[in-house]
């Protein structure tokens, strides 16, 4: 009798399994209300993340410390979190009215509050994707802090190595000079298993005027709390507030956000006009509409990209102001977000565009009622895209009467990871598939690859995967997606959620036109299949300017020519 052959699971299958375990564990912890990172549940998260070895976290599974991943994570978590033994995830519970000042991480708009020496509260207003994001980043930090404690504790945990003692001495000293700083960096490099060069490089990237030793301080606190867990049994704890657990998934912020917008449209007599929704940043549509006219003196050569590069740099704030003033005097309404959704909004009424103010022209003889209203919303985050668009597309209810929006098109422009190509290249999807499920959303994209030819950028057309978190992707899964018949060209976090909301509003709920046009276009922020090209390798700089404005231009041309 022949022995049955046991088929080995591939790395891609193992990785998919690890992602599933991570999500199930995170949802379980949320329902439970708390967990200790060094306890059983924390270990389940840790081992799944180590099995997965996401590209973004580099050498997470090796003994030496991972430095690029550390920068990526610290930019997305509140300053000082490494010092906190208690981390509490809350909903919007009114901390803004207290004496506490919000701490906002540079790369994620979320309000965090340092309650005392030991506790950090993080406000979750953007749904489950936000929780997944934070918990994955925290798990990375706990893995890194565990590495430090393993390397510095000796004699069965009763003593620490000399490198650690010297680093502690430096961090706690009042006066610090450059020579002492260098010596501390040498000790730190030894603890982390990294070269002096690497450590100096990261020290320079992380230092701020207020805290020139931020890197060393972070390393000290990560090590200190992990050492105390080992030696005193004082364990770090992550809790989820009862209100957060109760409110999650109920669209509280999305509903508030959408109602304010619909009421603003009604007050300005715009609610019955053709509405074009664009999800983009807060500058490219405004600049594309008005910058060339507003800055004709400064930039006589109108076709140049230099105008947009200049507008994107810090030192040209006065130019931005000039464009904004022209936009506002031609009917732009700006709505600052007060709902907690953290999504600002601009509304452009094309009927108010003066003769020579706008860079695009409407067809001749179009009536005032037919002139489009362009509604621009800042990027949503993961599942929040469903919450916001789902609420926005519902009719406005007033005195028992339903007022339906006249939505003509929904355009989504965003950044995504590309699987063939490099930073700045373009992806035009024909369908979104949802990672970890069999859910797929095909659609007719009004944009196609030929719209973008001839600009020196690679343009890919195919399927996009909506992932549960950018920080969970690894090479094996991406390779599988790329080479299989799914024909995947890239990955992002919101596509499925937008499309699900558009489809349910247009096909099932019938609250918007069944024939609503959709446009999706993404430009590459990184190529996670190429080592060194992940998000952790840094921002796009001016590489993103060309694709951003090219996509914006194609969306606007179609809107103005319908």
Secondary structure, 3 states (H helix, E strand, C coil): CCCCCCCCCCHHHHHHHHHHHHHHHHHHHHHHCEECCCCHHHHHHHHHHHHHCCHHHCCCCCCCCCHHHHHHHHCCCCCCHHHCCEEEEECCCCHHHCCCCCEECCCCCCEEEECCCCEEEEECCCCHHHHHHHHHHHHHHHHHHHHHHHHHEECCCCEECHHHHHHHHHHHCCCCCHHHHHHHHHHHHHHHCCCHHHHHHHHHHHCCCCCCCHHHHHHHHHHHHHHHHHHHCCCCEEEECHHHHHHCCCCHHHHHHHHHHHHHHHHCCCCCCCEEEEECCCCHHHHHHHHHHHCCCCCCCCCCCHHHHHHCCHHHHHHHHHHHHHHHHCCEEEECCCCCCCCCEEEEEHHHCCCCCCCCCCCCCCCHHHCCEEEEECCCCCCHHHHHHHHHCCCEEECCEEECCCEEEEEEEEEEEECCCCCCCEEEEEEEEECCCCCEEECCECCCHHHHCCCCCCEEEEEEEECCCHHHCCHHHHHHHHHCCCCEEEEECCHHHHHHHHHHHHHHCCCCCCCCEEEEEEEEEECCCCCCCCHHHCCCCCHHHHHHHHHHHHHHHHHHCC
